[in-house]
């Protein structure tokens, strides 16, 4: 199957949004910003939002060497450890208290041997620290509370201001995780907090912001700037009677279960995927199976591709694997429609005005889809049949994403980064040697 090539365009100026940044006090030297996130995680959605935020800050006036620091110490995109799915399954099966106890020693060892030295080295010549974006304000087995606390401590030792930007906030904090975050925030080096949706704002303020005098503002996910970052023109509305490629973004039952906190039967979800692919193919659509890159997702997609190749529509169903955020964004931009669990596949689609069906599994996805007023494009795959999902996809293609609504959402995403840069410009400090 051959895709039509998307037209390319130069990175867009932030035009009106830049006025906010330009009105702020200017640095004598353009600030070198270090953005702490999980850019190089196996999930390319994390890299996509990281690259968008880097470029947007540079466009606002930050130094060209503004860059991300991966909280896990990774330094390049890669497929991730093959045993990751097994580890997730094992952790998911443990009782909560036992699981939290079992990770304490590994976290302590990694903090001392890997993460703290990596953070310290990364802050050489930095002027400030940004933590974000991504779903980082979450206590999954103390992982992010530990890393965020280490980041803030490293910044404090160098006398650098810290900003939290574009992050998602989740419920379910342990007593130890909450204490780690509070102690870090009480150091007084976090100057401003921007979270990516209203739900995250309410959770942040309830957990930390109100008591510590750090209320959160809302700034949309920087991944919305993917079309600008990767030189992709937002798609014109497709003709509903012309059947282009539909992307089926595969998330494994293991990942859905771990992040949703529910038990997901492998056979049930994989059967649902197969039936949906065959329903789409029977309607005349070419179907492209792909993932955001996590090893457990790629393994699931491989099983599905093998099964579907022996089915009735092998000529209409193919599989591909993007290896970088740019490849992911370009793939999504060439689709007529997308069905996905993964939030940043959906965000990339919205950025390029590609209609989608979002499969509910995590409140963060619900929050994003509701924020762009497309809640009727969400379905629960455990209650909605593949046939219903097909009809929802056809309706989304027929309706399309309104260009005026799209422009307003993208402008808010640009303005958010400009607001962050204005705050950075107001807090110029001389780093400690």
N, C-alpha and C positions, 0 to 999 in steps of 0.2 A: 504494500500500500504506500502510495506516495503522498506526502503532505504538500500543500501549497506553501510556498515560502512567505512568511510575514514580512511586510515592509519594515524597514528600519528607520530610525530617526535619531538625531543626536540627543544627548541627555538634556532634558527640559530644564529651563531656568525656573527658579522658584519665584520669579516675578513679584507678585504682590506680597507673598510670604516673606521675601527677603527684606522688605521694608522694616519689619519688626526687628530682625537681626541687625540691620544696618543702623537703626536708630540707637542701638545700645552702644556703650563705650567700646572703642576698638582697642584690640591688643596692639602693642608696638610690634610684637611678633605674632603671627597667626598661631593660635593655640594648638598644641599637639594634644589630641584627645585620645585616651585609651578607653575602649569600650569593652567592658567585661560581659561576656555572654557565652553561649555554647555554639559559636559559629561553625566549628568543624565537627559537630555531632554527626552521626550517620544519617540523621534526618535532615535532608537538604533544605527543608523549610527554615531551619535555624540559620543556615548560611544565607538564605535568600533575604531574610529580614536584616541580618547583620550587614550584608553588602549594601542594602538600601540605606541603612542608617549612616554607615560610613560616608557614602557618596553625598547624602543629603547634608551632612555636617560640613563636608569640604565645600559644597556649593554655597553654604551659608557664610563661609569664611575661615573655617578651620584649616590647619596646616595639611598639606598633601599627604603627610605620613600618618595622619589620623588612621587608627587601625583597631581591630578587635583583638582581645586577649581571651582565648578559650579557657573557660573556668576549669575544664578537666585537663588542661595542659597539652591539648592537641595542637598541631601546627599546620595541618593540611587536610583537605577533604579525603575521605576514604570510606571503605565499605563497613567498617566497624567489626567488632569481634564476632566470630561465628557462633560463639556460645552465649551471646547476649540473650536470646530468647529463652534458653534453658535457665539462665539466672533469673530473669523476670518471672518465669513460671515458679521457680523455687521460692522466691521472695513472696509471691502472691499467695502461695499455699501456707505460709507461716502465720500464726496468730500475730496480731499487730505488735504486742509488747515484745514477743520473742524476736520478731523481725527487726524492730528498732534496736534491741540489745545486740543482735548479731552483727549489725553494721558499724557499731561504735569503734571497734579496734581497727578495721580497715580504713575508716574515715580518718582516724588519728594518724595512722601510718602514712597515708597518702598526703595528709595536710603537711606533715613534717618533711617528707622526702621529695614530694613532687609539687604540690600546689603552691605552698608559700614561696619556695625559691622561684618558681615560674612567675608568680605575680610580682615579686620584687624586681626581677630582671626586666620585666615588661614595662615597668614604670620609669626606667631610665629616660631622662629628657622629657617626661610627660608634664603637661600643665594642669590637667584635670582628669578625673575618672567619671565615666558614665557606666552605670550598671543597666544593661538592657540591650534589646528588648527580649521578648520571649516569656514563657510562663515560668519565671524564675522565683517569684515570691510564693513558693509552695514548699511544703514540708513532706517530701517523698523520702522517707527513711533518713532524715536529717541531712540529705545531700546538699541542697541549695542553701539552707541556713548556715551550714558549715562554710561553704565557699564564699557566700556573701560576707559573712563575718570576717573571714580572712582578707577579702578584698578591701573592706573598709579599714581594717587594721593596717594593711600595707599602705593605703593612701594616707592615713593619719601620720604614719612614721615619716612620710615624705612631705607632709604639710600640704597635701593636695585636696581641693574640694571634690565632693562626690555628688553625683546626680543620679537618680533612678529614673529611667525613661522607657516608656512603651511596654512595661511589664504587665503580665497577667498575675492576678492574686487568687489563691485558692483557699478553700476551707480545710479543716482537718489537721490543724497544727497540734503537735505534741507539746507537752510542757517544756521539754528541753529545747525543741526547735524555736518555740516562742521566746524563750529566755536568751538563746543565742542572738536572735534578731534584735531584741530589745537592747541588750548590752552593746551591740554594734552601733545601733542608732543613737544611743545615749552618748556616744563619743563626740557628737556634735559636728561631724564633718559632712554629713549629708545635708545639702543646702536646699534641694527642691526635689519633689517626687511627682512624676507623671506616670499614670497607669493607662492601660489601653482601652478600658471600657468602664461603664458606670457600675457594673457589678464589682469589678476589681476596686474601683474607688470606694464603694461602700465597705468592702471587706478590709481594705487597707486602713481606712479611717477607724473602723471598729477595733481592729487588732493592734494598730500601732499609731496611726496618724493623730487621732484626737488627743490621746494621752501625752504623746511626745512632742506635740506642736509641729507636726509634719503632715498637714493635710495634703491629700493628693489632688492633682488636677488630671483631667482626662486628655490624652493625646492619642489619636488613632495609631494602630499598628504600622510601623514603618514599611512593612512588606507591601502595603498598598502602593508604594512608589516603584514597584518592580518594573512596570512598563517603561518608566523613565530610566531607571538604573540600567536596564538591559537593551535599551533602544528599540522597544516594541511599540508599534502603533496600536492603540485601543481598537478592538475589532468593530467593524460596522455590523449592524444587526444581520443575522443570517436569514435567508429565506426559509421559512418553516417547511416548505415542500421540497427543499433540496437537502439531501442527507449527507452531511459531512462526517468527519470522524468524531466519535464520542469517547472521551477518556474515562476509563474505570480505574480509579486510583485505589490500589489495594492496601488495606491495613490488616495485619494478621489478627486472628482471634486472641492470641496471647496479648498483644498490645491493647486491643479494645478492652479486654477484661481487666488488665492491670490499671489502666488509666480511668476506666469508668467505675472500678470497684465492684463489678458484677462478674458472675460466672458466664462465660461465653463458650458454647459448644463449638469446637472446631468444625465438625461435620456440618452443622446447621448453617454457620456463616459462609463457609466455602461453597456449599450447595446454593445458597442465595446468590452469591457472586456469579456462579456458573449459569444459573437460570437467567439472571439479568443480562449477562453478556449474550446469551442465545436469544433472548427476547429482542434486544437491540438489533442484533444481526438479522433476525427474521423480518424486522421492519425496514431493512435496507441500509442500516448504518454500518460503517466500519467501526470496529471497537478496538481501542488501544489499551491494553493492560500496562500499567506502570506503577511505580511506588515512589515515595519520597526518599527512599534509600536505606531505611533501617533493615538490618540483616533478617529479622524475623518476617518483615513484610516482603522482602525479596524472595525468601523461601516459599512463602505462601503464594506469591504471584507465579513462581516457577511451577508449583503443583497445579495451579489453575490453568496455566498456559498448556501444560502437558495434557491435562484432561480435555480441554476445549479443542486441542488439535485433533483429537479423535472423535469429535462431535460432528454435528451436521453442517457447521459453518466455518470450517478451517480457513477458507479464503477471505473471510470477513473479519477474523479476529487475529490480532497480532500482539506482540509484547515488546516493550523496549525499556531500557534502564537509563535514565539521566544520571550523569556522574557529578555534575556541578549545579549550583543554583541557576546559572545562566541556562544550562541545558533544560532544567526543569521548567523555567519560565518560558523558554521558547517552545517547548513541547505543548504546554498549556495554551499558549497564545494561538496555536494553529488548530485548536479543536473547535468543533461547533457547540459542544456541551461537555460537561464534566460531572461525574458522580464520585463523591469522596467523603471519607471521614476526616482526613487530615486538614487542619485549619489553614495551613499556609498553601496548600494546593488550592483551596477555595479562595483565599485572599489573592493569590496570583491570578486566578480566573477573574475575580472581580476587577482587579487592576487593569486587565486587558479586555474588560467587558465581554467575557465569555459566560454565558448562562450556565447555571450549575444546579445540582441537587445535593444538599449537604445532609450527610447521614449523622443523626444525633448520637452522641456518646460521651461528650464532655461539655460541661457548662461553658467553657471558653468559646467553643464553636457556636453554641446557641447565642452567646452574647454578641459575637461578631455579626452573625447573620441578622440578628434583630437590629443591630446598630445601623445596618444599611437598608432597613425596612424591607427585607426579603424573607421574612419568617415563613411565608407560605412555600418557600423552596426547601424547607427542611422536612425530612422524613425519618421515622424510626424503622430501620431495616428489620427489626425483630417483630414488628407488627404490620408493616407495609410490604405487600408482596412485590416481587419483581415487576409484575404487570402494572401495578399502581405506580411504581417508581418510573417505569417507562413513560407512562402518561404524564407524570409530573415533569420529566425531562422535556418532553415534547411541548408542554405548556410553557416552560421556562424559555425554550428556544423561540416559541411564537411571540412571547411577550418581550424578551430581551431586557437588557439593563438600560434604564433611561439615561440618556447622555447628560442631561442637566443634573440629575441626582448623582451620577458618577463624578461629574466635575466638582460638585460641592464636597463629596467625600474625599477626593484626592486633594483638594485645596486644604481641607482640614488636616490631612496628614502632613502636607508641606508646612502649614502654619505651625503645627506642633513642633517640628524640628527647629523651625525658626525661633520659636519661643524658648526651646532648650538652649539654642546658641546664645540668645540674648541673656539668659541667666548665667551661662558660662562667662560671657563677656563682663558681666557685673561683678564677678567674684575672682578677678585676677589676683593670683598670689604668687609669691616667689617660692618654688619648691625647695625643700631641704635637700642638702647634698647627702 
